[in-house]
Amino acid sequence: MALARQLSFGIKTSPQQTTYADILRVWQEADANPAVEHAWVFDHFIPLGPDPTGPCLEGWSLLAALAARTERLRIGVMVTGNTYRHPAVLANMAATVDVISGGRLDFGIGAGWHELEHDMYGLELPPPGRRIRMLGEACEVIRRLWTEETPSFEGRYYRLREARCEPKPVQKPYPPFVIGGSGEQLTLRVAAQYADIWNFGGGPVETFRHKSEVLDRHCLEIGRDPSSIQRSVQLWVDDADPAATRELARQYIDAGATHLVLILRPPFPEGVTHRLADEVIGPLRAAYQPGV
Protein backbone atom coordinates (compact mmCIF):
# COMPACT_ATOMS: atom_id res chain seq x y z
CA MET A 1 0.00 0.00 0.00
CA ALA A 2 1.34 3.44 -0.90
CA LEU A 3 1.45 5.76 2.11
CA ALA A 4 2.07 9.51 2.32
CA ARG A 5 5.37 9.31 4.19
CA GLN A 6 8.51 11.39 3.96
CA LEU A 7 11.41 8.97 3.64
CA SER A 8 15.14 9.66 3.63
CA PHE A 9 17.83 7.24 2.46
CA GLY A 10 21.53 7.20 3.23
CA ILE A 11 24.62 5.02 3.16
CA LYS A 12 27.06 3.88 5.79
CA THR A 13 30.67 3.01 5.00
CA SER A 14 32.14 1.44 8.12
CA PRO A 15 35.80 2.49 7.88
CA GLN A 16 37.31 -0.94 8.50
CA GLN A 17 39.19 -3.18 6.08
CA THR A 18 39.19 -0.37 3.51
CA THR A 19 41.01 2.84 2.64
CA TYR A 20 40.31 6.55 2.83
CA ALA A 21 40.53 6.77 -0.96
CA ASP A 22 37.80 4.16 -1.44
CA ILE A 23 35.49 5.73 1.15
CA LEU A 24 36.01 9.17 -0.40
CA ARG A 25 35.17 7.78 -3.84
CA VAL A 26 31.87 6.33 -2.57
CA TRP A 27 30.94 9.50 -0.66
CA GLN A 28 31.65 11.77 -3.61
CA GLU A 29 29.63 9.45 -5.84
CA ALA A 30 26.78 9.64 -3.32
CA ASP A 31 27.17 13.41 -3.02
CA ALA A 32 26.45 13.69 -6.74
CA ASN A 33 23.40 11.40 -6.51
CA PRO A 34 20.28 13.20 -5.17
CA ALA A 35 18.64 9.90 -4.21
CA VAL A 36 21.18 9.53 -1.38
CA GLU A 37 20.55 12.14 1.32
CA HIS A 38 22.93 11.23 4.14
CA ALA A 39 26.17 9.31 4.72
CA TRP A 40 27.71 7.83 7.85
CA VAL A 41 30.86 6.30 9.30
CA PHE A 42 31.18 4.46 12.62
CA ASP A 43 33.09 5.19 15.82
CA HIS A 44 35.44 2.27 16.53
CA PHE A 45 39.20 1.96 16.72
CA ILE A 46 39.52 -1.65 15.63
CA PRO A 47 37.53 -3.68 13.12
CA LEU A 48 34.32 -5.20 14.41
CA GLY A 49 33.67 -8.89 13.96
CA PRO A 50 35.68 -11.96 14.85
CA ASP A 51 39.02 -10.57 13.60
CA PRO A 52 40.10 -7.28 15.24
CA THR A 53 43.22 -6.97 13.07
CA GLY A 54 43.49 -4.86 9.96
CA PRO A 55 42.95 -1.17 9.22
CA CYS A 56 40.26 0.89 10.93
CA LEU A 57 40.14 4.64 10.40
CA GLU A 58 39.13 6.87 13.32
CA GLY A 59 35.59 8.11 12.73
CA TRP A 60 35.60 11.80 13.63
CA SER A 61 38.91 12.56 11.93
CA LEU A 62 37.61 10.79 8.85
CA LEU A 63 34.31 12.65 9.00
CA ALA A 64 36.09 16.01 9.04
CA ALA A 65 38.00 15.05 5.90
CA LEU A 66 34.84 13.85 4.17
CA ALA A 67 33.00 17.01 5.21
CA ALA A 68 35.61 19.05 3.36
CA ARG A 69 35.32 16.96 0.20
CA THR A 70 31.50 16.82 -0.13
CA GLU A 71 28.92 19.53 -0.67
CA ARG A 72 25.36 18.25 -0.28
CA LEU A 73 25.10 15.12 1.85
CA ARG A 74 24.13 15.30 5.46
CA ILE A 75 26.92 13.56 7.35
CA GLY A 76 27.49 11.87 10.67
CA VAL A 77 28.99 9.20 12.89
CA MET A 78 26.51 6.41 13.61
CA VAL A 79 27.00 6.52 16.47
CA THR A 80 29.70 8.07 18.65
CA GLY A 81 30.61 6.08 21.76
CA ASN A 82 30.19 8.49 24.67
CA THR A 83 32.74 6.60 26.76
CA TYR A 84 35.57 7.41 24.33
CA ARG A 85 35.69 11.20 24.80
CA HIS A 86 34.67 13.80 27.37
CA PRO A 87 31.45 15.40 26.04
CA ALA A 88 32.96 18.90 26.16
CA VAL A 89 35.77 17.73 23.86
CA LEU A 90 33.25 16.01 21.62
CA ALA A 91 31.10 19.15 21.49
CA ASN A 92 34.05 21.12 20.12
CA MET A 93 34.90 18.39 17.61
CA ALA A 94 31.34 18.18 16.33
CA ALA A 95 30.93 21.96 16.14
CA THR A 96 34.09 22.12 14.03
CA VAL A 97 32.77 19.44 11.65
CA ASP A 98 29.48 21.32 11.34
CA VAL A 99 31.44 24.44 10.39
CA ILE A 100 33.61 22.56 7.89
CA SER A 101 30.52 21.02 6.26
CA GLY A 102 28.58 24.26 6.12
CA GLY A 103 25.92 23.00 8.52
CA ARG A 104 25.40 19.40 7.36
CA LEU A 105 26.16 17.45 10.53
CA ASP A 106 23.71 15.03 12.11
CA PHE A 107 25.19 14.40 15.55
CA GLY A 108 25.12 10.69 16.38
CA ILE A 109 25.79 9.51 19.93
CA GLY A 110 25.20 6.42 22.05
CA ALA A 111 26.27 5.00 25.41
CA GLY A 112 29.24 2.94 24.11
CA TRP A 113 29.49 -0.82 24.28
CA HIS A 114 32.58 -2.45 22.73
CA GLU A 115 34.38 -4.13 25.62
CA LEU A 116 37.51 -5.17 23.70
CA GLU A 117 38.33 -1.60 22.69
CA HIS A 118 37.95 -0.37 26.25
CA ASP A 119 40.21 -3.14 27.50
CA MET A 120 42.85 -2.41 24.83
CA TYR A 121 43.04 1.29 25.63
CA GLY A 122 42.45 1.22 29.35
CA LEU A 123 39.14 3.05 29.02
CA GLU A 124 36.52 2.55 31.69
CA LEU A 125 33.37 0.77 30.53
CA PRO A 126 30.87 1.32 33.35
CA PRO A 127 27.87 -0.94 33.92
CA PRO A 128 24.98 -0.32 31.51
CA GLY A 129 22.82 1.75 33.85
CA ARG A 130 25.62 4.15 34.73
CA ARG A 131 26.72 4.30 31.10
CA ILE A 132 23.29 5.41 29.95
CA ARG A 133 22.96 7.99 32.72
CA MET A 134 26.32 9.33 31.55
CA LEU A 135 24.88 9.54 28.03
CA GLY A 136 22.00 11.67 29.27
CA GLU A 137 24.36 14.06 31.03
CA ALA A 138 26.60 14.17 27.97
CA CYS A 139 23.68 15.24 25.77
CA GLU A 140 22.87 18.04 28.21
CA VAL A 141 26.50 19.19 28.35
CA ILE A 142 26.82 19.22 24.57
CA ARG A 143 23.54 21.03 24.01
CA ARG A 144 24.48 23.73 26.51
CA LEU A 145 27.90 24.22 24.95
CA TRP A 146 26.25 24.65 21.56
CA THR A 147 23.61 27.13 22.71
CA GLU A 148 25.04 29.08 25.66
CA GLU A 149 28.02 31.43 25.73
CA THR A 150 29.67 30.19 28.94
CA PRO A 151 27.59 27.37 30.44
CA SER A 152 28.22 25.87 33.86
CA PHE A 153 26.98 22.42 34.77
CA GLU A 154 27.39 20.26 37.85
CA GLY A 155 26.33 16.71 37.13
CA ARG A 156 27.02 13.36 38.64
CA TYR A 157 29.56 12.47 35.94
CA TYR A 158 30.48 15.70 34.14
CA ARG A 159 31.19 19.29 35.12
CA LEU A 160 31.46 22.57 33.23
CA ARG A 161 32.65 25.84 34.71
CA GLU A 162 31.96 28.88 32.51
CA ALA A 163 33.01 26.73 29.58
CA ARG A 164 33.36 27.99 26.01
CA CYS A 165 32.77 26.28 22.69
CA GLU A 166 33.54 28.64 19.82
CA PRO A 167 32.67 28.78 17.06
CA LYS A 168 29.20 27.42 17.62
CA PRO A 169 27.74 25.02 15.08
CA VAL A 170 26.36 26.57 11.91
CA GLN A 171 22.96 24.91 12.44
CA LYS A 172 20.64 26.64 14.87
CA PRO A 173 19.82 26.01 17.57
CA TYR A 174 22.19 23.04 17.11
CA PRO A 175 22.77 20.03 14.84
CA PRO A 176 20.12 17.30 15.10
CA PHE A 177 20.84 14.68 17.77
CA VAL A 178 20.81 11.09 16.52
CA ILE A 179 20.66 8.77 19.53
CA GLY A 180 21.34 5.08 19.04
CA GLY A 181 20.26 2.30 21.38
CA SER A 182 17.23 0.28 22.40
CA GLY A 183 17.22 -0.07 26.19
CA GLU A 184 13.60 0.47 27.19
CA GLN A 185 13.99 1.86 30.70
CA LEU A 186 16.90 4.30 30.24
CA THR A 187 18.20 4.66 26.67
CA LEU A 188 14.82 5.29 25.08
CA ARG A 189 14.02 7.74 27.85
CA VAL A 190 17.18 9.69 26.93
CA ALA A 191 16.14 9.51 23.28
CA ALA A 192 12.70 10.86 24.15
CA GLN A 193 14.30 13.86 25.82
CA TYR A 194 17.11 14.68 23.38
CA ALA A 195 16.80 12.86 20.04
CA ASP A 196 15.69 14.35 16.76
CA ILE A 197 16.37 10.94 15.19
CA TRP A 198 16.35 7.64 17.06
CA ASN A 199 18.44 4.89 15.47
CA PHE A 200 17.70 1.20 15.84
CA GLY A 201 20.98 -0.59 15.23
CA GLY A 202 19.50 -3.80 13.89
CA GLY A 203 17.26 -6.74 14.68
CA PRO A 204 13.87 -8.15 13.80
CA VAL A 205 11.26 -5.78 12.43
CA GLU A 206 8.88 -6.62 15.25
CA THR A 207 11.54 -5.66 17.79
CA PHE A 208 11.94 -2.32 16.03
CA ARG A 209 8.18 -1.79 16.12
CA HIS A 210 8.01 -2.59 19.83
CA LYS A 211 10.95 -0.32 20.74
CA SER A 212 9.40 2.49 18.70
CA GLU A 213 6.18 2.12 20.68
CA VAL A 214 8.16 2.29 23.93
CA LEU A 215 9.80 5.50 22.69
CA ASP A 216 6.33 6.89 21.95
CA ARG A 217 5.28 6.25 25.54
CA HIS A 218 8.37 7.94 26.95
CA CYS A 219 7.70 10.96 24.74
CA LEU A 220 4.12 11.23 25.97
CA GLU A 221 5.27 10.99 29.59
CA ILE A 222 7.42 14.12 29.17
CA GLY A 223 4.92 15.96 27.00
CA ARG A 224 6.74 15.58 23.70
CA ASP A 225 5.07 14.77 20.39
CA PRO A 226 6.39 11.32 19.39
CA SER A 227 6.19 12.27 15.71
CA SER A 228 8.91 14.88 16.28
CA ILE A 229 11.48 12.05 16.41
CA GLN A 230 12.39 10.33 13.15
CA ARG A 231 12.76 6.54 13.32
CA SER A 232 16.02 5.29 11.81
CA VAL A 233 17.21 1.80 10.93
CA GLN A 234 20.46 0.35 9.59
CA LEU A 235 20.23 -2.33 6.91
CA TRP A 236 23.02 -4.39 5.39
CA VAL A 237 22.94 -4.23 1.60
CA ASP A 238 22.86 -7.61 -0.14
CA ASP A 239 24.96 -6.92 -3.23
CA ALA A 240 23.80 -10.11 -4.89
CA ASP A 241 20.11 -9.59 -4.19
CA PRO A 242 18.94 -5.97 -4.14
CA ALA A 243 15.35 -7.19 -4.07
CA ALA A 244 15.99 -8.72 -0.65
CA THR A 245 17.37 -5.41 0.63
CA ARG A 246 14.36 -3.61 -0.82
CA GLU A 247 11.94 -6.04 0.80
CA LEU A 248 13.53 -5.73 4.23
CA ALA A 249 13.47 -1.95 3.96
CA ARG A 250 9.79 -2.14 3.01
CA GLN A 251 9.03 -4.11 6.16
CA TYR A 252 10.75 -1.52 8.33
CA ILE A 253 8.95 1.32 6.56
CA ASP A 254 5.64 -0.40 7.20
CA ALA A 255 6.67 -0.62 10.88
CA GLY A 256 7.30 3.13 11.03
CA ALA A 257 10.87 3.73 9.86
CA THR A 258 11.42 6.92 7.86
CA HIS A 259 15.22 7.29 7.98
CA LEU A 260 16.97 4.34 6.31
CA VAL A 261 20.73 3.76 6.39
CA LEU A 262 22.06 1.23 3.87
CA ILE A 263 25.32 -0.33 5.08
CA LEU A 264 27.84 -1.08 2.34
CA ARG A 265 30.45 -3.82 2.64
CA PRO A 266 33.99 -3.23 1.41
CA PRO A 267 35.41 -3.51 -1.15
CA PHE A 268 32.93 -0.97 -2.49
CA PRO A 269 31.97 -1.62 -6.12
CA GLU A 270 32.18 1.18 -8.64
CA GLY A 271 28.83 2.86 -9.06
CA VAL A 272 27.38 1.28 -5.93
CA THR A 273 25.26 4.31 -5.00
CA HIS A 274 23.80 4.55 -8.49
CA ARG A 275 22.78 0.91 -8.27
CA LEU A 276 21.17 1.50 -4.88
CA ALA A 277 19.30 4.48 -6.28
CA ASP A 278 17.98 2.45 -9.20
CA GLU A 279 17.24 -0.86 -7.51
CA VAL A 280 16.42 -0.02 -3.87
CA ILE A 281 15.76 3.66 -3.20
CA GLY A 282 13.88 4.55 -6.37
CA PRO A 283 11.32 1.74 -6.19
CA LEU A 284 10.67 2.40 -2.49
CA ARG A 285 10.13 6.10 -3.07
CA ALA A 286 7.75 5.31 -5.91
CA ALA A 287 5.78 2.92 -3.69
CA TYR A 288 5.50 5.17 -0.65
CA GLN A 289 5.69 8.68 -2.10
CA PRO A 290 3.94 8.55 -5.48
CA GLY A 291 4.81 11.50 -7.65
CA VAL A 292 7.99 12.33 -5.74
N, C-alpha and C positions, 0 to 999 in steps of 0.2 A: 504494500500500500504506500502510495506517495504521501508524505507528510510535509507540511510547511515548517521546515526546520533549518536553521542556519548552521551549516557544518563548516568546519575548518580542518584541513589536512596538512600534515607536516611529515618530515623525515627525521630519523635519528641515526647518526653515525657514531656508534660507540668507538672511541678512539683507541682500540686495542687491536693488536695484530695487523696494523695498517700503518700508513705514513701520512704526514701532514699534506703532502702533495696530492695524494688520492682523496683525502677528505675535502681539501680545497676545491678540487675538480668537481666533486659531487655537489658541494654547496653552491658553487658558481653556476653550475648547470641548473640547480633548483632555483637559484635567484632569478634566472632568466625565464623560468616557467611559472606563469601566474597560477597554475593549478596547485602549486605547493606554496603554502602560506607561512610555514614556520619550520625551523630546523634546530636540532638539539644534539648536544654531546652528553657524556655522563661524567660523574665525579668520582673516579677511582684512580688509584695509583699503580695498580697491578691488574693484569687481565682477570676478568671474572671467568668462572668455569673451573674445570678440574685441573687445568695447567696454569699456574700463576706466572710462568716465565714468558718472556717475549716483550715486545714494546707496548707501552701504554702511555699516551700523552696526557699531561695534566689538563683537566677540563677548563678551568678559568683562563689560564694562559692561552690555550688553544682558542677559546671563544673570543678573546680580545683580538687575536690575529684574524679570525674569520669575520668578526664585526667590521674590521678595516677593509676587507676584500669583498664584501657584499653590500648591496644597496637597498634591497626591498624586504627580504625575509625578516620575520620576527625570529629572534634567536634566544637560546637559553641553555642552561644546564639542567638536565632532568635525571635526578635532582641533586642539589648540593647536599653533602653530608654535614649537618650542623656541628658534629663533633670534631671536624677537621680544622676548623678555624674559629677564632673568636668572632662573634657577630659584628662587632664594630669594624674589624678588619674586613670582613666580608662585605659590609655595607659600602665601604670605600671602593673595594674591588668592583662591585656590581655597578655603583654609580659611574665609575670610570668607563666600564663597558657600555653603559647606556649612552654616555657622551660620545664615545668612539662610534657607536652605531647610529647616532642621530636619533635616539629614542626608540629603539626597536627591541629592547630587552624584555623578556618575560622571566621573572625572577623565580627560579625553581629551588625549593628547599625541602628537606626532610630530616628526620631525627638521626639518620646514620645507622648502619647495621653491620658492616662487613668486618667480622671479628679478626680475620687474618691480617688485614691492613693495620688495624689498631695494634695488634701484637707486634707486627714487624717494626712499627715506628714508635712504639712506646706511648701510644695515645690511649687515654682512658676511654673505655666503652662502658658507660654506666648501665645499670639495669634498665629495662624498657620504660618503666614508669617515670623514672628520673629523666631519662633521655628525652621523653616527649614533653615533659614539663620544661626542660631546657629549650626545646624547640619553640614552645609558646613564648618564653621570655625573649628568645633570639628574634622572633618576628616583631615583638614590641620594640626592642632595641633598634632594629634596622629601620622600622617605620618611623620612629622618632628622629633618627639621624637623617633620614631623607626629607623630613618635613619641618623640623625645628632647627633654629640657628645654633643653639648650644644646649642640647637636652641633657638633663641629669636623670638618672634612673638607679634605683636601689632594689635589685631583685634578689632572689635566693641564689642565683647562679651567676648573674652578670651585673656589672655596675658601670655607670657612666657618670662623669663629673664635668659638667659644662663642656661636653665633647663637641667636636666639630667634624663635619663631613662636607668638604667643599672640593669641587663643585657638586651641587645637588644633581640628581638625575635630570635628564631632559624632560621625561614624562612627568606630568603633574596629575594628582599630587605625588605619585610615585609609580614605578613600574609595577605591572600586575604581579601578584604573588601566586605562584604555582606550588601548591603543597601536595607532596606525595606521601602515601601511606594509607592504611586501612583499619588501624586499630579503632574499635568502635567506641570505647569509653573515653580515650584521651586524644588520639590523633585526629579523629574526625571532629572532635570538639574544637581543636585548634584550627582545623580547616574551616569550620563554620564561622569562626571569629575573624580569620585573616585571609582566607583564600579568595582569589578571583577565579582561579581554575583549580579544581581538585583532580589529581592524577591517580588513577588506579594502575598499579604497576603490572598487573597480569593475573590471570586466573579465569575460572569459569564465568560465563556471562551471567549466570544466576547469582554468583557471588558479587559481581559488580552491581547488579540491580539491588541486591540487599544492602550493600554498603552505601549506595546512593540514597536509599530510603532512610538509613540511619543518619546520614548527613543532613537530609531534609529535616528530620526531627530535631537535631541539634540546632539547626538554623532557626526553627520556629521557637525553640526554647529561649533564644537570645533576641528574638524579635527581628530576625533577618529574613528577607525573601529568599527562599531556596533557589529560585530561578536566577538569582544574581551570581551564582557560582556555576561556571561551565564544568562539564563532566568530561574528563580526559582519559583515554586508554592508550596503551602501547601494544602494538601488534607486530609480531615478526612477519616479515614478507617472505612468502614461499616463492622463490624465483622460478621454480619449475611449474607452479600452479597458481597463477594470479587469481583464478576464479575462486580458489579456496580462501585466499586472503580477502577477496571481495565479500565472500559469504560470511566470514567471521566478522568483518567490519559491519556488515548489515545487521548481524545479530546484536552487536553492541549498540548500534544506532537505535534499533528497536527498543533496547533496554534503557535508552536515555543519553547515550554518549553523543557529544557534539564536537569534541576536539579529539581528532584521531592522529596518532603518531605512529608512522610506519617505520619499523626498525629494519635497517639494511645490514646485511652480513658482508664483511669483507671477504675476498677482494670485490670491490664495487664495479659492476659491469659498466661499460660505456653506455651512456644514454639511459641509465636506470630510472631517473626521475621522469623522463619522457614516457617510458613504458608504464610507470605507475600512473601517470596522468591519463594515459589512453585506456589502460586495462583495469584500473582499480578506482581511481578518483573520479574520472569522468562519468562512468556508469552509475556510481553512487550518487553523485550530484544530480544526474538526470532523473534518478528514481525518487529522490527525496526533495529536490528543489526544482521542479519542472520549470523550464524557461530561463533558468539561471545559466 
